[in-house]
Amino acid sequence: MKNINYDMLASELDAIKIDTLGKVGQQDADYIRSVVRKQRVCEWSGRILLMLGFIQPLLWVAGVLLLALAKILDNMEIGHNVMHGQYDWMNDKQLNSQHYEWDIACDGQSWHRVHNFEHHTYTNIIGKDRDFGYGLLRLSDDFKWRFKNVWQFFTYINLSVLFQWGVSYHELAAERVFIGKKKENREGLVSHSTLKQRFFSKGARQLIKDYVIFPLLAGPLFLWVLAGNLVANLIRNLWTSTIIFCGHFTEETQTFKQEDCVNETQGQWYYRQVLGSSNIKGSHWFHVLTGHLSCQIEHHLFPDMPSSRYQEVAPQVQAVLQKHGIDYHTGGFFRQYTSVLKRIIKYSFK
């Protein structure tokens, strides 16, 4: 790793974390509860408008957009952050990381294991972080080129369209539950039977809710509601996929070898989190809609800090990194997304 005073880096970033967490309180509780209320209003307003589409098609369009907004808020600003334990201090069971279950096909407990633990502990360490490329995309020279990589741009498009299902299946694919030979020296924390049971149970619950129960409740408007739910889920999938890729897979983000991270200090861990992340510039509401994953650097540094605090600490983090000569990857949405696409295409070929 680079010749940096890692102890000083850790001390300065720890100070930012301690100071910010010391401010966390009623303001943060009010904020997340306000987002939850807005999410619920959007959801039920959207579902009602879907059934009024026969009066005016624009009402159906408005319903789709409101329902998609509700699903994005549930997935990003509420679900993802609550399950990181950012609001456990509130002692509110509905906002507790161990009890919350979000409105996507991925089982919450699987997300805890693969994302919260593996990804955030071993960020971009090849062979340890299974989120890097999701086992589908070649995004660095750390992976041997295979002929299937030629069409990986289309694989990426398919993954984005079906993103909630890709995330849901991610752990089962990595553990070779259905297809492939299990990798040596990899012992799963959960039995294959449990993984399958939770995968099918959560997936079926989502399918029945969105494509059977709500359409049936609409009676003769069955198809209007079914189509609305389908489009809302598609919008949510495309948005979440795009934001996550912009935070993890721009051309600037780096990968690491396992041997380089042995006996890693806190400062070295911080350093790796920064170089494995990219931020996206935007307005306040843009940050909210990304679940503040537009501040991916800050999220990787402080995953259990309430997300609404990331904009506050970002300038402080950037100043510390600049002092130590560490790159702070950030840019506008279109710049970052273009960078992602370039990386996907670049590693499609040898």
Secondary structure, 3 states (H helix, E strand, C coil): CCCCCHHHHHHHHHHHHHHHHCCCCHHHHHHHHHHHHHHHHHHHHHHHHHCCCCCCHHHHHHHHHHHHHHHHHHHHHHHHHHCCCCCHHHCCHHHCCCCCCCCCCCCHHHHHHHHHHHHHHCCCECCCCCCCHHHCCCCCCCCCCCHHHHHHHHHHHHHHHCHHHHHHHHHHHHCCCCCCCCCCCCCCCCCHHHHHHHHHHHHHHHHHHHHHHHHHHCHHHHHHHHHHHHHHHHHHHHHHHHHHHHHHCCCCCCCECHHHHCCCCHHHHHHHHHHCCCCCCCCHHHHHHCCCHHHHHHHHHCCCCCHHHHHHHHHHHHHHHHHCCCCCCCCCHHHHHHHHHHHHHHCCCC
